[in-house]
Amino acid sequence: MSVTIFNSKVRKIFSLLQAAGATDILVVGGVVRDYLMSRPSKDIDIEVYGLSCDAIINALRPHLPVNLVGRSFGVLKVGSTIDISLPRRESKMGSGHKGFAVESIPTLSLDEAFARRDFTINAMGMRIDGSLVDLYGGQHDLANGILRACSAAFKDDPLRVLRAMQFASRFGFSVESRTLEMCREVRSEFPTLSAERLWDEWQKWARQGRYPSKGLAVLEQCGWLDCFPELSVFVNSDAIPCWQRTKRRCDLLANVIDELNDELDEPESITDDERQVLLLASLGLESGEAEGGVSSATQTCKFLNRLKAPVRVTKQVEALVRASSESCELPDGWRPTPRNARHLAHRVAPSSVLLWCCLQASCRRARDEYFGGTTGPQFDLASWLLVAKRCAVMREPQRPYVLGRHLIELGVRPGVQFGELLTTAYRWQLDGEINSTQEGITRLLPMLTDLTRENG
């Protein structure tokens, strides 16, 4: 495999802990899963047996910077990407994902230590010699695309239902029937989950999901879709086809993003932040139609506000959904012209023409699939992107040539007419009728003269 876990820093940590008397040391969890899938993994978790927290600190600190921020939970950090933990026992003491008593036990058995993990694919460990510890059949489930709970302790943490959603989306896996049943059994604990934790999982669905419909299907199958009213409206109304189209469009959008990133140079490629905005916009694009009488942009914002998504994300998603779902024409129809590209960049801000193009391409693919062939006007993604790039409006609108300070220098006082003049000048700019500040001022001068006369 080209992917490696045991880089020089990890090897050094293993060596220092072995010399200090550790009885066993394993790299555990997601990094092992990703390694077996030949996927790179940024974060590395190391579990250490036979040493106390103090002994680990004393072994590492003379050689490496150790952050003690998670010490009370038996977790230490080396740098920003390596976590070192002791095996621990978690006892359910209350409701929700915080209702645990955590006890670090260096002598805990591997079986009990791994049983607390969520899914079998995350309950594997690897020693430095490459030997795999797989007590719950994680390798088998990984090969067969199955998300399976390690034990009934899965139900102790309701957040794991959302983890199932985002893992299904990222890997294209299906949830095993007994695990789905456990997800249903903890539905009543949904209110104990904070909006911030929900957002963390939805963010992973959007940023990393290559099979987003798989994640949405998990919520549907285990009855958790009702926890998100802006989504459950799809299946609790007569608009069932909207939900099927939405799931399919999200998958097609993921394909469009990956295809485009294969073609674009890295500075122009779609970032994880932009992927997140796109998937969330696609998710809400038909929510208004399902609700009836409510705009899709309004419904989508309600969903994101419920999750306490960052304002910058909500504003970008809202702009994309509004521009894509409302019937509004561009000056030259929807053809990829410089004039349209400039107007569109202004309309979809603070999002971008690039993201709007991706969303439109996925919408057209979904429409053609739904109607069984090529129907209606086609969307020329390549031409749109080429025009937007030439006009330098791929990711942001043109900055106005004529600014308020220019009008003030000409003696115009701020007021209603002040804003109207700036709007008029910017419209000329987007239409391609002026190409500089001076051209804008020159064209505005007759209007300024008339305004001076009106004001006496």
C-alpha positions in Angstrom: 0.0 0.0 0.0 1.2 3.5 -0.7 -0.6 4.8 2.4 1.4 4.5 5.6 0.5 4.8 9.3 3.9 4.4 10.9 5.7 7.6 10.0 8.9 8.6 11.8 7.2 10.4 14.7 4.8 7.5 15.3 7.7 5.1 15.4 9.6 7.3 17.8 6.6 7.4 20.1 6.3 3.6 20.0 10.0 3.2 20.8 9.8 5.5 23.7 6.8 3.9 25.2 8.1 0.4 24.7 11.3 1.4 26.6 9.1 2.8 29.4 7.5 -0.6 29.9 4.2 -0.5 27.9 2.8 -4.0 27.6 1.0 -3.3 24.3 0.8 -0.3 21.9 -1.6 -0.1 19.0 -2.7 2.4 16.4 -6.5 2.2 16.6 -9.7 3.4 15.1 -10.3 5.4 12.0 -6.6 5.4 10.9 -6.5 1.6 10.7 -9.8 1.6 8.8 -8.5 4.1 6.3 -5.2 2.3 6.0 -7.1 -0.9 5.1 -9.1 1.0 2.5 -5.9 2.6 1.1 -7.1 6.0 2.1 -4.9 8.7 3.6 -5.7 9.7 7.2 -4.6 12.9 8.8 -5.2 12.0 12.5 -3.6 9.1 14.3 -4.9 7.6 17.5 -2.5 5.5 19.6 -3.7 3.4 22.5 -1.2 2.4 25.2 -1.5 -0.5 27.7 0.4 -1.1 30.9 1.4 2.5 31.6 -0.2 5.2 33.7 -0.9 8.7 32.2 2.0 10.1 34.2 4.4 7.4 33.0 3.5 8.2 29.4 4.1 11.9 30.0 7.5 11.2 31.6 8.5 8.9 28.7 7.6 11.4 25.9 8.1 14.9 27.3 11.9 14.9 27.2 11.7 14.2 23.5 8.4 15.5 22.1 5.9 18.3 22.9 3.0 16.8 24.9 -0.3 18.7 25.3 -2.2 17.7 28.5 -5.5 19.3 27.5 -7.4 15.9 27.5 -5.5 14.4 30.5 -8.7 14.1 32.6 -10.1 11.7 30.0 -6.9 9.8 29.6 -5.9 11.5 26.3 -2.7 13.3 25.5 -1.8 15.1 22.2 1.5 15.1 20.5 1.4 17.9 17.9 -1.9 18.5 16.2 -2.6 15.1 14.6 -1.5 12.4 17.1 -3.7 11.5 20.1 -2.3 9.1 22.7 -4.9 7.5 25.0 -5.2 4.9 27.7 -7.8 2.1 27.4 -10.9 3.2 29.2 -14.2 1.9 30.5 -17.3 4.0 29.9 -20.3 3.6 32.1 -23.7 5.0 31.1 -24.9 7.3 33.9 -27.5 9.5 32.2 -29.2 10.3 28.9 -27.5 11.6 25.8 -23.9 11.4 24.5 -22.5 13.1 27.6 -24.1 10.8 30.2 -20.9 8.7 30.8 -18.5 8.1 33.6 -15.1 7.5 32.0 -12.4 5.5 33.8 -8.9 5.0 32.4 -7.6 1.5 33.1 -4.1 0.7 31.8 -4.7 -3.0 32.5 -8.0 -3.3 30.7 -8.3 -6.2 28.3 -8.3 -5.6 24.5 -11.7 -7.1 24.3 -13.3 -4.7 26.7 -11.4 -1.7 25.4 -12.5 -2.3 21.8 -16.1 -3.1 22.7 -16.8 0.6 23.6 -16.2 1.7 20.0 -19.1 2.4 17.7 -18.7 0.2 14.6 -16.7 -2.9 13.9 -14.8 -1.1 11.1 -13.5 1.4 13.8 -12.7 -1.3 16.3 -9.5 -2.5 14.9 -5.9 -1.9 16.0 -2.5 -2.4 14.5 0.9 -3.0 16.1 4.1 -1.6 14.7 5.0 -5.0 13.3 1.9 -4.7 11.1 -0.2 -7.4 13.0 -3.9 -6.6 13.0 -6.1 -6.8 16.1 -9.7 -7.4 14.9 -11.9 -8.9 17.6 -15.3 -7.9 16.1 -14.9 -8.8 12.4 -14.2 -5.2 11.3 -12.1 -6.4 8.3 -14.9 -8.6 7.1 -17.5 -5.8 7.4 -15.1 -3.4 5.7 -14.7 -5.7 2.7 -18.5 -6.1 2.5 -19.5 -2.5 3.0 -21.3 -3.0 6.3 -21.7 -0.7 9.3 -22.3 -3.0 12.3 -22.3 -2.0 16.0 -19.7 -3.7 18.1 -22.2 -4.4 20.9 -25.4 -3.3 22.6 -23.3 -0.5 24.1 -23.8 1.3 20.8 -27.1 2.5 22.3 -25.4 4.4 25.0 -24.5 7.3 22.7 -27.4 8.5 20.4 -24.9 10.6 18.4 -23.7 7.3 16.8 -26.9 7.3 14.7 -25.6 10.5 12.9 -22.1 8.9 12.7 -23.8 6.0 10.9 -25.3 8.6 8.5 -22.0 10.3 7.7 -20.0 7.0 7.4 -22.6 5.6 5.0 -22.3 8.8 3.0 -18.5 8.8 3.0 -18.0 5.1 2.2 -21.2 4.0 0.5 -21.8 1.4 3.2 -25.2 0.0 4.4 -26.2 -0.4 8.0 -26.7 -3.9 9.3 -30.3 -4.7 10.4 -29.7 -5.1 14.1 -27.7 -1.9 14.2 -30.6 -0.1 12.5 -32.9 -1.5 15.1 -30.7 0.0 17.9 -30.8 3.3 16.0 -34.6 3.2 16.2 -34.5 2.3 19.9 -32.6 5.5 20.8 -34.8 7.9 18.8 -36.3 9.3 22.0 -32.8 10.6 23.0 -32.4 12.8 20.0 -33.4 16.0 22.0 -30.3 15.4 24.3 -28.0 16.1 21.4 -26.6 19.6 21.0 -27.0 21.5 17.7 -23.2 21.8 17.6 -22.7 18.0 17.7 -25.4 17.5 15.0 -23.7 20.1 12.8 -20.4 18.3 13.2 -21.9 15.1 11.7 -23.9 16.9 9.0 -20.7 18.8 8.1 -18.9 15.5 7.5 -21.8 14.3 5.4 -21.5 17.3 3.2 -17.7 17.8 3.1 -16.7 14.2 2.7 -19.7 12.4 1.3 -19.2 10.6 -2.0 -22.5 8.7 -1.6 -24.7 11.3 0.1 -27.9 9.5 -0.6 -26.7 6.5 1.4 -26.5 8.7 4.5 -29.9 10.2 3.9 -31.3 6.6 3.5 -29.9 5.7 7.0 -32.0 8.5 8.6 -35.0 7.4 6.6 -34.6 3.7 7.5 -34.2 4.2 11.3 -36.9 6.8 11.7 -34.5 9.7 12.4 -35.6 11.8 9.4 -38.5 13.1 11.5 -35.9 14.8 13.8 -35.3 17.3 11.0 -38.7 18.7 10.0 -37.3 20.5 6.9 -36.3 17.1 5.5 -39.1 15.0 6.8 -41.6 17.2 4.9 -40.3 15.4 1.8 -41.7 12.0 2.9 -44.6 13.2 5.1 -46.4 14.8 2.2 -47.5 13.9 -1.3 -44.1 15.1 -2.7 -42.4 11.7 -2.4 -40.8 12.1 -5.8 -39.1 15.3 -4.5 -37.2 13.2 -1.9 -36.1 10.6 -4.4 -34.9 13.3 -6.8 -33.1 15.0 -3.9 -31.2 11.9 -2.9 -30.2 11.2 -6.5 -29.3 14.8 -7.2 -27.0 14.9 -4.2 -25.2 11.8 -5.6 -24.9 13.3 -9.0 -23.6 16.5 -7.5 -20.9 14.6 -5.7 -20.0 13.1 -9.1 -19.9 16.5 -10.8 -17.6 17.8 -8.1 -15.2 14.9 -8.4 -15.1 15.0 -12.2 -14.5 18.8 -12.2 -11.7 18.5 -9.7 -10.0 15.9 -11.9 -10.0 18.5 -14.7 -9.3 21.8 -12.8 -5.9 22.9 -11.6 -5.6 22.9 -7.8 -6.0 26.6 -7.2 -9.3 26.4 -9.2 -10.6 23.1 -7.8 -13.5 22.9 -5.5 -12.5 23.0 -1.8 -14.1 21.0 1.0 -15.7 24.2 2.2 -17.3 24.7 -1.2 -18.3 21.0 -1.4 -20.1 21.5 1.9 -22.1 24.5 0.6 -23.0 22.6 -2.6 -24.3 19.5 -0.9 -26.3 21.4 1.6 -27.8 23.6 -1.2 -28.7 20.5 -3.2 -30.3 18.9 -0.1 -32.7 21.9 0.3 -33.4 22.7 -3.3 -36.9 21.1 -3.4 -37.9 21.5 0.2 -40.1 24.4 -0.6 -42.0 22.4 -3.2 -42.5 19.7 -0.7 -43.8 22.1 2.0 -46.0 24.0 -0.3 -46.2 27.8 -0.1 -42.8 28.2 1.5 -39.7 29.0 -0.5 -36.9 26.4 -0.6 -34.4 29.1 0.5 -36.5 29.7 3.6 -36.8 26.0 4.4 -33.1 25.4 3.9 -32.2 28.3 6.2 -34.5 26.9 8.9 -32.7 23.6 8.7 -29.2 25.2 8.9 -30.3 27.5 11.7 -31.6 24.5 13.6 -28.1 23.0 13.3 -26.5 26.3 14.2 -24.4 26.2 11.0 -21.9 29.0 10.6 -23.6 32.2 9.2 -21.2 32.3 6.2 -22.3 28.8 5.2 -26.0 29.6 5.6 -25.7 32.7 3.5 -23.9 31.0 0.7 -26.4 28.1 0.7 -29.3 30.5 0.7 -28.0 32.4 -2.2 -27.5 29.3 -4.3 -30.9 27.8 -3.5 -32.7 31.1 -4.2 -30.9 31.6 -7.5 -31.5 28.0 -8.5 -35.1 27.5 -7.4 -36.7 30.9 -8.1 -37.9 31.7 -11.7 -35.7 34.7 -12.5 -34.1 35.4 -15.8 -30.7 36.7 -16.6 -30.4 39.6 -19.2 -29.4 37.2 -22.1 -31.6 34.3 -21.0 -29.4 31.5 -19.4 -26.7 31.4 -22.1 -23.1 31.5 -21.0 -22.3 35.1 -22.0 -19.9 37.6 -20.3 -22.9 39.8 -19.5 -24.7 36.8 -17.8 -21.7 35.7 -16.0 -21.2 39.1 -14.4 -24.8 39.4 -13.5 -24.9 35.9 -12.1 -21.8 36.4 -10.0 -23.5 39.4 -8.4 -26.8 37.5 -7.9 -25.4 34.4 -6.2 -22.9 36.3 -3.9 -21.7 35.5 -1.3 -21.6 32.1 -3.1 -20.1 31.9 -6.6 -20.7 31.2 -10.3 -18.5 28.1 -9.9 -20.8 26.6 -7.3 -23.9 27.6 -9.2 -22.6 25.9 -12.3 -21.9 22.6 -10.4 -25.4 22.7 -8.9 -27.0 23.4 -12.3 -25.1 20.5 -13.9 -26.3 18.1 -11.3 -29.9 19.4 -11.6 -29.8 18.8 -15.4 -28.4 15.3 -15.0 -31.1 14.5 -12.4 -33.8 15.9 -14.7 -32.6 13.9 -17.7 -32.5 10.7 -15.6 -36.0 11.4 -14.1 -37.6 11.9 -17.5 -35.6 9.1 -19.2 -33.4 11.0 -21.6 -32.2 14.4 -22.7 -35.1 16.9 -22.3 -35.3 20.7 -22.4 -32.4 23.1 -22.7 -29.0 21.7 -21.9 -26.5 23.2 -19.5 -23.1 23.7 -21.0 -20.9 23.5 -17.8 -17.6 23.9 -19.7 -18.7 27.0 -21.6 -20.1 28.6 -18.4 -16.8 28.0 -16.5 -14.7 29.3 -19.4 -16.7 32.5 -19.7 -16.7 33.1 -15.9 -12.9 32.5 -15.8 -12.3 35.0 -18.7 -14.5 37.6 -16.9 -12.7 36.9 -13.6 -16.0 36.1 -11.8 -15.6 32.4 -11.0 -15.6 32.9 -7.3 -16.6 36.5 -6.7 -18.5 39.3 -8.4 -16.8 42.2 -10.0 -16.0 45.0 -7.6 -17.8 48.3 -8.6 -15.9 50.8 -10.6 -17.9 53.7 -9.2 -17.8 54.0 -5.4 -19.5 56.3 -2.9 -16.3 58.3 -2.4 -16.3 59.1 -6.1 -19.8 60.6 -5.8 -18.8 62.5 -2.7 -15.9 64.0 -4.6 -18.4 65.2 -7.2 -20.4 66.9 -4.6 -23.3 64.4 -4.2 -24.6 64.1 -0.7 -25.5 60.6 0.7 -29.2 59.9 0.4 -31.7 57.9 -1.7 -30.4 59.2 -5.0 -26.9 58.4 -3.8 -27.7 54.7 -3.7 -29.6 54.8 -6.9 -26.7 56.3 -8.8 -24.3 53.6 -7.5 -26.8 50.9 -8.4 -27.2 52.4 -11.9 -23.4 52.6 -12.5 -23.0 49.0 -11.3 -25.7 47.8 -13.6 -23.9 49.5 -16.5 -20.7 47.7 -15.5 -22.4 44.3 -15.3 -24.0 44.9 -18.7 -20.5 45.7 -20.1 -21.5 49.3 -21.0 -18.7 50.8 -18.9 -15.2 49.4 -18.3 -13.6 51.8 -15.8 -14.3 54.3 -13.1 -13.8 57.2 -15.4 -16.2 55.8 -18.0 -18.8 55.4 -15.2 -18.3 59.0 -13.9 -18.5 60.4 -17.4 -21.8 58.7 -18.0 -23.2 59.7 -14.7 -22.3 63.4 -15.1 -25.5 64.4 -17.0 -27.5 62.7 -14.2 -25.5 64.6 -11.6 -26.3 67.8 -13.3 -30.0 67.1 -13.4 -29.8 66.1 -9.7 -28.1 69.4 -8.8 -30.8 71.3 -10.6 -33.6 69.4 -8.8 -31.9 70.2 -5.5 -31.8 73.9 -6.3 
